[in-house]
């Protein structure tokens, strides 16, 4: 299978800070790779290397068959980038922003205008096309930024946390647009902090931490690594904690964790509802009073707590 994005041993340092520490990655053409990780893990640095904005200190990377350093000039015409912050000129209108991008790509005036209008319609921005961008909402700016990344119809796209800060409705709308791009055959590298986003959009996910890929697979693969399903229950009194732990141990598929102040136990299980019912039956037989109980799938923090030993961070 043809590889659209490839990295071998990428290293990038900022003084004493190692942003990329031997990153290896391979993305087949026509697929979506989700790069999942907390802030500061190296996701954005990797994207900047792939898009020729940064030169790696060691290792090599190729995109669309071109070396990101030796062939940087040629490569820029074959890729699109939508960064964490909308790269739009707020003093220009939406139409003028896209028309400018088209002209920078070398389009004729007519072709640039036609492409701008086409994208404004596709991203539901026609009614605001001739308004200055400074009056746009955050969601509208993000859509305009993504439209700008698509002006030249690049075969490879890099979307760096494209839905961060969006409201739920805008996020779902962005997911629909990204899904359309995938269906049309684009290759995407999508960075995100949201497991549900990677789950919805990516065919495979690379978990990155401290500048290295520490796990690779489908969303289900990653969830299975942290126990698949988890039974969470809160008991009524401290003495019930140890009783509940002993009763549920035979049903656990991994280590049971206990939050003693909250009197809460988390039990990795398999079997879904049947495991829940059996747990309640056993607890009732031992007269353990349960105040709250539920089954849930792993969250982003669960994945990172298991794979890295820490939860997803909130600071860069």
Secondary structure, DSSP 8 states (H G I E B T S, - for coil): --EEEEEEEEEEEETTEEEEEEEEEEEETT-EEEEE--TTSSHHHHHHHHTTSS--SEEEEEETTEETTTTHHHHTTSEEEE-SS----TTSBHHHHHHHHHHHTT--HHHHHHHHHHHHHHTT-GGGTTSBGGGS-HHHHHHHHHHHHTTT--SEEEEESTTTT--HHHHHHHHHHHHHHHHTT-EEEEEES-HHHHHHH-SEEEEEETTEEEEEE-HHHHHHHTTSEEEEEEESSTHHHHHHHHHHGGG-SS--EEETTTTEEEEEESSTHHHHHHHHHHHHHTT--EEEEEEEE--HHHHHHHHHSS---S--
